[in-house]
Amino acid sequence: MVADPSGGPRHLAVLGSPIVHSRSPQLHLAAYAALGLTDWTYERIECDAESLPGLVDGLDTTWIGLSVTMPGKVAALEFATERTDRAVLAESANTLVRTDSGWRADCTDVDGVRGALYERGVTSLAGAQGVVIGAGGTARPALIALADLGAAGVTVIARSAERARSALELAERL
């Protein structure tokens, strides 16, 4: 579903816990203002993984999109009625977009990693070795982005082998 800016108010939010620190509302509201989307809102909603399905189910159709941060990324993927391939591969979703049949989950963290590299002039990692520091919520999307750019191999540095297991399994598949 693509929202029509003339079709009345549209609501969006970032979900997570804790969420008070998020700068997403300022960024989104500035973009909406620049685009003339005067009826669009974007707010913070405190939400843990367990409450995500009920909260999202309770939103009316003026709610068209949600950004999801920790700890709800896995819950968002499981809740969605549609999932992009990269969200399934990352085993998490940071974006929910309303569709005619429910909610589509995506993992735009992959784009974020790729974009950060592009800003530094990196458009290909063909044959290069990469390093991912940490095995948290962005490690898997970072691995996908590095593979998409052609990295020949990646080292994952994490505090514990157990926390890194999922990232390492994905790295081997990629």
N, C-alpha and C positions, 0 to 999 in steps of 0.2 A: 504494500500500500504506500503510495506517495501522497503525502499530505498536501492539500491545496491551501496556500497561504491565505486565500480569501474565504476559506470555509469555516471561519470562526476560530475560537481559541483552541490552541494545541498545548498540551502539557507534556513535559519531559522531566526526568530527574536522574540523579545519581543515587544508587542504593549501596549501602555498605555499613560496616560497623568496625571502628568508629568512623563517622563521616563528617564531623564538624570541621575538619581541616581541609576538606576538598575545595579546590579552586575551580572545579568544573562549572558551577553556576556563573561565576564572573566571566569565564571564557565563552560559554554558550550564549549568555545574554548579550554580550558585546557583539557576537556574530549575528544573532537574531536582529539586533538593532541596526547593524550595518546592512543587513539584507531587507530591512523594512518589515520584518515579521513581528509586528507590534502586539499581536494577540498570543504570542508564544511565551510560555513560562518554562523555567528550568530551576529545580530546587534540589535540596539535599533531603534524603529520607533515610533515617537510621533503620537498618534492616539486616538481620543476620540470615544465615543460610536456611534455617528452619522456618522462618516466617516469610521468606521470599515468595513461595508459591501462593499463599493466601493473600498477601499484599497485592501481588500483580494481578491475580484473579479478580480482586475487588476494584480494580481501576476501570473507570468507564471509558468509552471509545474516544474521548478527547485526549486520552493519554496515548501517545503514538510511539514513544521510544524511551528506553532506559539505559543508562550506563550502569554497569555493575562492577563494583570493586570487591575486595576481600571483605568478608569471607563467603560471598555469594556466587562466585564464578562457576563453580561446579553445579550448584543448585539451579542456576540460570540455564545451564546447558540441559540439565535433566528436565526442567520444567517446560522448555520450549516445544512447540508443535512442529517446528522446522529447525534444521541445524545446517550451517554451512559445513563443507568438508573440512575447512581448517579449524573450525571450532571443535569438531569431533576429534580431529587429529591432536589438537592442543588439550583436549579433555577439559575445556573450560570456555566460558563465554563472558565477555565484558560488555556486550551490547545485546539488547533485546529490542526488536522493531516489530510493531504491531502489523499483522497481515490480515487479510480477509478471514483466514482460518485460525488465527491465534497469534503466536509470537515466534519470530525467527531469531535464533541465536547466532551470533557471530563472534569471532575473536579478532578484533581490530588491533589488538596488541601487536600482531604480526606486522601490520602496516606501520605502527609506531616505531618498532625496531628498525624496519627497513628505511623509514623516513629519516630517522636519526643518522643512519649511515649515509644516505644520499646527501644530507646536508653537509657532510664532511667529505663529499666527493667520491664516496665509495658506491659504485654502481655494479660491481662484480667482485666476487670473492673466489673466482675460478681457481681451484687448486690450493687456495690458502687454508690455513688452520685458524679456527676461531676459538675464543675462550668465553664461556658463560660463567659469571661469578654468582653463585647462589642457585638454589633449586626451588625457589618459591614460585609464586603465581605467574611470573613473567618468563621463567626459564624455558618452558616448553614453547611458547610463542617465539622467543628469541631463537631457539633451535630451528624452528620452521623457517623463520626469516633468513637465517644463515644458510640453511640448505637451499632455499629458493634462490639465493644469490650465488650459489655454486661452491660453498665452502667444502673442501675435501675432507675435513675432519674438525671436530670440536672437542675441547676439554671442558668438562664441567667441574667447577671448584665449589664444594659445598661443605658445610660443617659436619655432616654425617652421611655415610653411605646410604643409610636407609632413606633419608630425605631426597637423595639424589637418584634413587632407583628408577622412578618414573621418567625423569628427564633422560637418564642414560639409556633406558629401553627405547624411548622415542629417537634419540640420537642414533642408535644402532639401526633402527628401521629406516631413517632418513638417509 
